[in-house]
Amino acid sequence: MENNRFETPVTVKGAAGTTQLLRTAREASDYLLNNWPGKRSPKHREALQACHDALAGDKPAMIARRAFIAAAREVNVFVSDKAPV
């Protein structure tokens, strides 16, 4: 069974001024592939690879989460890495 759940979800900007909560490496990967607003930079590629590695069980989800946050900050879609209250 896949264990790709983030310990703490990541909140990013979604469509039309909304926010989106990403809880797993799969959700982060889907966002990177389908909703990414910016240029597909090296940080984007690193995040995508880290998510795929987590999904394959090769690396912990924490690594994918960190890489995703770095890429999201780069294109200003990162909102929060704190647990929602």
N, C-alpha and C positions, 0 to 999 in steps of 0.2 A: 504494500500500500504506500502511496506517495505521502511523504511528510514535507510538504512545501509551504505550510502555513507560516506566516510571519508572526513572531511573538507579539509585536505591536503593529497594527495596520498603518498604512501610509495614506494620507489624504492628499489628493491632487486636484487641480482644476479640471472640470469636465466641460461638456458642451454648454453653450449659452449661459455662462456665468455660474454654473452649478459646481458642486464638488463631488468627487468620487472617492470612495473608500476602497483601497486595495488590501486584501487580507492574505493573499497567497502569491507565490511566484507565478502561477498560471494567470492570475488576474493582472499582475504587473506585465507579464509577457504580452497578453492580449492588448493592454493599453499601449505598450511600446509599438506593437505592430499595426494597430487599428485606429488609435486616437492621438498619436504623437503629433504635436503641433509644430515642432521645430525641425531643424536640420538633423539628419541622421549622422551625428558626429561619432568620433571614437568612443565617447562616454555612452552614447546610445547603444552602439554595438557591444560594448563591454557589459552593459546592463542586460541586453538581450541574451548574450552568451551565458551570463551568470544565472539568469532565470532558467534557461534551458538545462544548464548543469544541475540546478536544484531539482528541476522536474525529473531529470534522469537519475537522481539520487547520488550524483557525483560530488556535490558540494552542499553545504547547509543553506537553508533558506535565508539565514542571516546575511550571507555574502551577497545573495541576489538583492535583498532589501537595501543594503548599503550602496550597491552599484546603481540600483534604480533611483535612489534618492539623489545621488551625485548627478545623474543624467537629468533628472527632473529639475533640480536646482539650476542647471545650465540653461534650460529653456524657460525658466520662470513658471513652471506649472506646479512646483512643490508648494503645498500648503502647510502640512504638519506631519510630524512623525510621533505624535503623542496619542495615547489611547483616547478615543472619544468618551465624553462623560455622559 
